[in-house]
Amino acid sequence: MVHAEQEGRRAGRTEGGDAGAGALPRYWPLLLVGAAVVPGTLLFLVGRWGDAPAVQAWRTVCLAVTVQALPFLLLGTALSGAINAFVPERVFRRMLPRRPLLAVPVAGVAGVVLPGCECASVPVANSLIGRGVTPAAAFAFLLSAPAINPVVLTATAIAFPGDPAMVLARLLASLATAVAMGWLWLRFGRSEWLRPAVRHTGHQAGHSRWDEFRVGFQHDFLHAGGFLVLGAMAAATFNVGVPRSVLATFTGTPWLSVLFLAALAVLLAVCSEADAFLAASLTGFPPVARLAFMVVGPMVDLKLIALQAGTFGRAFAVRFSAATLVVAVACSALIGGALL
């Protein structure tokens, strides 16, 4: 009898506990009101803040840089996947000289065959290294492809009508920079600085080449796309944050204008197919400074640095970008001073 009463009390406590666990909190009306009001208030405040002219300009520039570069990133990753899956490694051994010292200028000249911007050249260079190409030659191709291809040179000729010297100066300065950087990497580069992204490389017997193409393309595009967006956001922040009056203070001194437009090219991150038109609009700057803008931009800009860091490693991106900037400015000043 006593045992039955104890069991009944335990059952009652269990039922009460279950009821308590399933009951609503004491302050549930306040929680309900908060859940209805707080998200709406936040959306309203964000919407009002997003209507500010500066925020609209930032959003426009960020989207413009991303959308402008995205088709060429798509082209580059597709080409990278095709090279990875369909092109045998022996093809590259036959195309390039065996001596790396000679392979660098050949790879630099071969950059003319890729009608894309710097976003396309990074995954292609990574794929070339994975297929056995010496890194020095792959980097020469990486720098020359977005700067000396026919699309870019044609755009430069249209942006500077009646000035073929500007087109020639851009071709020579860009090619000289690419080859010089390839040779510098060959002499001073270290393998521990270069950490290519881990990915599937090359065709394996018994596997579908189309599946290998899909896997390589998907990996490269998703991996590089995130860094492209980060670079575009940084470029948009500079565009909105720096007053246009600052530009006027650098137009009077030739050497200072060269350095300023070189730094501006890094920060603006304009696609190589469009940078000639922006350079042509900078009429207050001397021709050599505008040449430096067009040579530096396709080789060193924020989105390219982000892509290189994500693909090859931060240690590589920092050293390689800094050296490329110095060499590009020097080649622009020397060749531009002689031709323009």
Buried (B, 14 or more C-beta within 10 A) or exposed (E): EEEEEEEEEEEEEEEEEEEEEEEEEEEEEEEEEEEEEEEEEEEEEEEEEEEEEEEEEBEEBBEBBBEBBBBBBBBBBBBBBBBBBEBEEEEBEEEBBEEBBEBBBBBBBBBBEBBBBBBBBBBBBBBBBBBEBBBBBBBBBBBBBBBBBEBBBBBBBEBBEEBEBBBBBBBBBBBBBBBBBBBBBBEEBEEEBBEBBEBBBBBEEEEEEEEBBEBBBEBBBEBBBEBBBBBBBBBBBBBBEEEEEEBEEBBEEEEEBBBBBBBBBBBBBBBBBBBBBBBBEBEEBBBBBBBBBBBBBBBBBBBBBBBBBBBBBEBBBBBBBEBBBEBBBBBBBBBBBEBB
